[in-house]
Amino acid sequence: MSKDEAALRSHKVQLSQVRMHYVEAGPADAPVLMLLHGWPQTSLAWSQVMPRLARRYRVIAPDLRGLGDTTRPTTGYDAETLGRDIIELADAIGAESFGVVGHDNGALVTYAVAALARDRVKALVLLDAVLPGYGLEELVRLSADGWGIWHFPFHASPMGEFLIQGREREYMTWFFRNMAYAPGAIPPDHVDEYVRAYSQPGAMRAGLAYYAAFHESGEQARASGKVKLTMPALGIGGSASIGALVGAKLGEVAENVVSDVAPECGHWIAEEQPEWLADRLETFLSDALPA
């Protein structure tokens, strides 16, 4: 692979409903691997993983609908609509088949992509997330042993955007600090970029719209889950986050599942343990998506 192929390259492409920004690395003729970020991140979340994966794959990391430098429609934040954006992106770059990796809310999109394009998705990976309809609701709770994932109903409420506006750095930094294995694990320049991205007009509204659509996304997942996925699937949780639950719950919607736990890691696996993750992905994909 040449130096130019290894470099991260930024592009924009017009899809049917959004103008999508994505970052690419790796040879143009290599197998395609899509990397889908979560909240409150952008494609930058994968920047430490992409150079390693680009030795074997054409790696594509988009800013999902409404986020980063992708345009922000007022609707379309349910998992299947988001998944169709990614399938359109695959069409636009000429990828007949591909693997897809998703973290956090990007994991919900990853499952939707695999369910909608079962003949095209050759492997999928979910990072530190469980699907609505398959365990997410139980994590969002108020009980004697804790608050659960308290921010989900807050994000889904009309008050979320209003109360966060003007306090994006303070609010987002709380998550990066408290949901990591070690505070300060997210590079400061990454935090700066995420704050910039989510402080843009309409960006926080779009990010919170993913949460408001969770009930619809859950109904979609339950309908798709009536027929299990058959391509190889990997579920990874952080050791200081939801751990082995990711793989266990993934097994409810997919037949060919392996599970792993990222060591000394919280929720932000691609930034807390980039070398470990790149190595684990290469091993898993070596058969399903051979280079």
C-alpha positions in Angstrom: 0.0 0.0 0.0 1.3 3.4 -1.0 1.6 6.4 1.4 -1.2 8.1 -0.4 -3.5 5.0 0.0 -2.7 4.9 3.8 -3.6 8.6 4.3 -7.1 9.6 5.4 -9.0 11.2 2.5 -12.2 13.3 3.0 -15.1 13.2 0.5 -18.7 14.2 0.1 -21.3 12.4 -1.9 -24.9 13.4 -2.7 -27.4 10.6 -1.7 -31.1 10.7 -2.1 -31.8 12.5 1.2 -28.4 13.7 2.5 -25.1 15.0 1.3 -22.8 12.6 3.2 -19.3 13.4 4.4 -17.0 10.4 4.7 -13.4 9.6 5.3 -11.6 6.9 3.3 -8.3 5.1 3.6 -6.8 2.1 1.9 -6.5 0.8 -1.7 -9.5 1.4 -4.0 -9.6 -2.2 -5.1 -9.5 -3.8 -1.6 -12.6 -5.2 0.2 -14.8 -2.5 1.7 -15.2 -2.1 5.4 -17.7 0.5 6.7 -17.1 2.0 10.2 -20.2 3.7 11.8 -19.7 6.0 14.7 -22.0 6.7 17.7 -23.1 9.7 19.9 -21.6 12.2 20.5 -18.9 11.4 18.0 -18.2 11.6 14.2 -16.1 9.7 11.8 -13.1 11.0 13.7 -13.7 8.3 16.3 -12.1 5.8 13.9 -9.0 7.8 13.0 -6.7 5.8 15.2 -8.0 2.4 13.9 -8.3 3.3 10.1 -4.5 3.4 9.2 -4.0 -0.2 10.5 -7.2 -1.6 8.8 -6.3 0.3 5.6 -3.4 -2.1 5.1 -6.0 -4.8 4.1 -9.2 -2.9 3.4 -10.8 0.0 1.7 -12.0 1.6 4.9 -15.0 4.0 4.8 -16.0 6.0 7.9 -19.0 8.3 7.2 -20.5 11.0 9.3 -24.0 9.6 9.9 -27.2 11.5 8.9 -27.4 14.9 10.7 -24.0 14.6 12.3 -20.4 15.8 11.7 -20.3 17.4 8.2 -23.2 15.5 6.8 -26.4 17.4 6.1 -29.2 17.5 8.7 -32.7 16.7 7.5 -35.5 17.1 10.0 -36.7 13.5 9.7 -35.3 10.0 9.0 -33.5 9.1 12.3 -34.9 5.6 12.7 -32.5 2.8 12.2 -33.8 1.5 8.8 -33.7 5.0 7.2 -30.2 5.5 8.5 -29.3 2.0 7.2 -30.5 2.9 3.8 -28.2 5.9 3.8 -25.3 3.5 4.3 -26.5 1.1 1.6 -26.8 4.1 -0.8 -23.2 5.1 0.2 -22.1 1.6 -0.7 -23.8 1.9 -4.1 -22.2 5.3 -4.6 -18.6 4.0 -4.0 -19.2 0.9 -6.1 -19.2 -1.6 -3.2 -21.2 -4.7 -4.2 -20.4 -6.4 -0.8 -18.8 -5.1 2.4 -18.3 -5.6 6.1 -19.8 -3.1 8.6 -18.7 -2.2 12.1 -20.9 0.0 14.4 -20.4 1.6 17.8 -23.1 2.9 20.1 -26.0 4.3 18.0 -23.9 3.3 14.9 -24.4 -0.3 16.1 -28.2 0.0 15.6 -27.5 1.3 12.1 -25.1 -1.6 11.5 -27.8 -4.1 12.3 -30.3 -2.4 10.1 -27.8 -2.4 7.2 -27.2 -6.1 7.7 -30.9 -6.9 7.9 -31.8 -4.8 4.8 -28.8 -6.1 2.7 -28.3 -9.6 3.9 -26.8 -10.7 0.6 -24.3 -7.9 0.5 -23.1 -7.6 4.1 -20.4 -10.3 4.6 -19.6 -9.6 8.3 -20.9 -7.3 11.0 -19.5 -6.1 14.3 -21.3 -4.3 17.2 -19.3 -2.4 19.7 -20.6 -1.7 23.2 -24.3 -1.6 22.3 -27.4 -3.7 22.5 -30.4 -3.3 20.1 -33.7 -1.7 21.0 -36.2 -4.6 21.2 -33.4 -6.9 22.3 -32.2 -5.8 25.7 -31.7 -2.0 25.4 -35.0 -1.3 27.3 -33.7 -3.2 30.3 -30.6 -1.1 30.5 -32.6 2.1 30.6 -34.0 1.7 34.1 -34.4 3.3 37.5 -34.0 0.7 40.2 -32.4 0.2 43.6 -29.0 -0.7 42.1 -28.7 2.4 40.0 -30.0 4.8 37.4 -29.2 2.7 34.3 -28.7 4.7 31.2 -30.3 7.9 32.5 -29.6 10.0 29.5 -31.7 8.0 27.0 -35.1 9.3 28.0 -33.6 12.8 28.5 -32.2 12.8 25.0 -35.6 11.6 23.6 -37.5 14.5 25.4 -38.2 17.9 23.8 -36.2 19.5 26.6 -32.9 17.9 25.8 -31.7 20.2 23.0 -32.9 23.3 24.8 -31.0 22.5 28.1 -27.8 21.4 26.4 -27.6 24.3 24.0 -24.6 26.6 24.9 -23.3 23.9 27.3 -22.2 21.3 24.7 -18.6 21.1 25.9 -19.5 20.6 29.6 -22.3 18.1 28.7 -20.4 16.0 26.2 -17.2 15.9 28.3 -19.1 14.3 31.2 -19.7 11.3 29.0 -16.2 11.1 27.7 -14.9 11.2 31.2 -17.4 9.0 33.1 -17.9 6.3 30.4 -14.2 5.6 29.9 -12.1 3.2 31.8 -9.6 6.0 32.5 -10.7 9.6 32.6 -8.9 11.6 29.8 -8.8 8.6 27.5 -10.4 10.5 24.6 -7.7 12.8 23.0 -8.3 16.5 23.8 -8.2 17.4 20.1 -11.0 14.8 19.4 -13.1 16.3 22.2 -12.6 19.8 20.6 -13.8 18.4 17.2 -16.8 16.7 18.7 -17.8 19.9 20.4 -17.4 21.8 17.2 -19.5 19.3 15.3 -22.3 19.1 17.8 -22.4 22.9 18.3 -23.3 23.5 14.7 -26.9 24.7 14.0 -29.2 21.6 14.1 -26.5 19.1 15.0 -27.5 18.4 18.6 -31.1 18.2 17.4 -30.1 15.6 14.9 -28.0 13.7 17.4 -30.9 13.5 19.9 -33.4 12.5 17.2 -31.7 9.1 17.2 -32.9 8.6 20.7 -36.4 9.9 20.0 -36.6 7.2 17.3 -35.6 4.3 19.5 -39.1 2.9 19.8 -39.5 2.9 16.0 -36.1 1.4 15.6 -36.9 -1.3 18.2 -40.1 -2.3 16.3 -38.0 -2.5 13.1 -35.4 -4.7 14.9 -38.0 -7.0 16.3 -39.5 -7.5 12.8 -36.1 -8.1 11.2 -35.1 -10.4 14.0 -37.8 -12.9 13.1 -35.2 -14.2 10.6 -31.7 -14.4 12.1 -28.7 -13.1 10.3 -26.4 -15.7 8.9 -23.2 -13.8 8.1 -20.4 -13.9 10.7 -21.0 -11.5 13.6 -18.9 -10.2 16.4 -20.0 -8.5 19.6 -17.5 -6.6 21.7 -18.2 -4.8 24.9 -15.8 -2.8 27.1 -14.7 -4.5 30.3 -15.7 -1.5 32.3 -19.0 -1.1 30.3 -21.5 -3.7 29.2 -18.9 -6.3 28.4 -20.1 -9.8 27.3 -23.7 -8.7 27.2 -23.1 -7.3 23.7 -22.3 -10.7 22.2 -25.0 -12.5 24.2 -27.7 -10.1 22.9 -26.4 -10.2 19.4 -26.9 -14.0 19.5 -30.7 -13.3 19.6 -30.7 -11.9 16.1 -27.7 -13.7 14.5 -26.7 -17.3 14.2 -23.0 -17.1 13.7 -21.8 -15.0 16.6 -18.6 -14.7 18.6 -18.2 -12.5 21.6 -15.3 -10.6 23.1 -14.5 -8.1 25.8 -12.1 -5.2 25.3 -9.6 -5.1 28.3 -9.2 -2.1 30.5 -11.8 -0.3 28.4 -15.0 1.6 28.9 -17.6 2.6 26.2 -15.2 4.3 23.7 -13.5 1.2 22.4 -12.0 2.7 19.1 -10.3 5.5 21.0 -9.5 3.8 24.3 -8.1 0.6 22.8 -7.4 1.3 19.1 -4.6 -1.2 18.6 -6.4 -4.0 20.4 -9.5 -3.3 18.3 -7.7 -3.2 15.0 -6.0 -6.5 15.8 -9.3 -8.1 16.9 -11.1 -6.9 13.7 -8.3 -8.1 11.5 -8.5 -11.6 13.0 -12.3 -11.8 12.8 -12.5 -10.5 9.3 -9.7 -12.6 7.9 -12.1 -15.3 6.8 -15.4 -13.3 6.3 -13.8 -10.5 4.4 -10.5 -11.8 3.1 -8.1 -9.2 1.8 
